[in-house]
């Protein structure tokens, strides 16, 4: 689960476009001249990526296949190729919509803040309930 800070950073940078491309196949060029081609599985706010079915082409031309998930730190990424069939504007809007609806659900689920008197009253109720349960358990013995 992303924190509020990570969500804000994602929503205000182009990382949101990469998040919208999760599940799609793309090519990532790295700072060491290597190229990784595979399906994006996850992206975080620091642009760290996890790719599946990755084919890694090293600078000397050798290729290796990675069957399980391949992790790419964001600081090593130079360029991410966006496929031609991706509508950049629509993808960003869709991902922003998903971020907004997740945040709205979380806000609805929060309880209102209680005053000190209300907190004490809630605590007393919990203690009283616990005492009653203990008495019932003792009566059963």
N, C-alpha and C positions, 0 to 999 in steps of 0.2 A: 504494500500500500504506500502510495506516495504521500509525503507530508505536504502541508499547505505551501511551504516555500518551494518544494520541487514542482508542484502543480503550477505555481505562478511563473517559475522560470521556464517551464515547458511551454506554457501558453504564450509567453512573450518572446520566444525565440523560434527559429525554424526547426528545432527538435520536434515540434509538434507535427511537422510534415513527415519526419521519419517514423513517429509513433503511428501515423495514419497508414504507413506502408507495412505495418506488421502483417506477416503472412505472405508477402509478395517477394518475388525473387529479384535481386538487384546485384550490382557490382560495387564494391567498396575499394577504393584505392588508398593504400597506407603510406605513411611518411617514409618508410624504408623501401619504397618502390615496389612492394608486393601488391598483389591484387587478390581480393577474396570475392568469390561469386557464390551466392546461396540465398536462402529464404530468411528474411528477418523474423526472428522469434520474439525479441524484446529489445526495448530501447529505454534508457532512463534519462533523467534531466541533464546528466553530464555527457550525453551522447555515447555512453558505453553501450555496445550492441552485443546481442547474442544471435548467432546465425546457425541454421541447420542445413544439412546436406551441402556443406561448404567445400568448394574447390579452391585451394590456395595456390596461386602462381607466384613463385619466388622471383626476385630480380634477375636471376641467371636463367630463367625460363623453365625451371623444373616445376612440375605440378604435383600436388598431393591432395588426396581427398580426406575429408574429415566426416565420418559417418554420424558421430554424435554432435552435440552443440559446441560451437566454436565461439569463444568470447573475444571481443575486440575492444580494448580500452579506447575511450573517446579521444584521448590525447594523441593516439596513433593514427587517427583517421585524417586523411588529407581531403578526400573527395568521395561523395556518394552519388552514384549515377541514378537519376530519377527516370524510370521507364517512360517512353513516349506516350503510352496509353493512360498515364496518371494525370487527371485534371487537378493541378496543384491547388487552385483556389477552392474547389469543391472538397478536396481531401482535408485541407486545413479547417474549413468551416465545419465539416462533419466531426473532426476530432475535437474542435473547440466545443461543439454541442455536447459531445460525450463528457467532456470535462465539466461543463456547466451542470449537466443533469446529475453527475455523481456528487458534486458539491451540494446541490440542492437537497438531495436525499440525506446527506450527512447532516445538514443544518436542521432538517425537520426532525431527525431522530434525537437531537440533543434536548436534554431537560432544561427547563428554565432555572436560572440561578436562584438559590434560596437565601433568605436572610439568616442571620445568626440564630435568631429565635426559632425559625423553621427548621434549621439544621439540628438544633438541640432537641426539638420535638420529634423529629424523625429518628434521631439516635435513641431517644427514650422508648419510642415504639418498638424499635428493633430489640432493645435490651429486654423490655417487657415480654415480647414474644419469645425470646430465647429463654427467659426465666420460666414462662408457662410451659414450654416444651420440656425443660429439665424437670419440672414438677411432675408432669405427666409420665415421663420416663421413670422417675423415682417411684411413682405410684404403681407402675407396672411390675416393679421388682419385688 
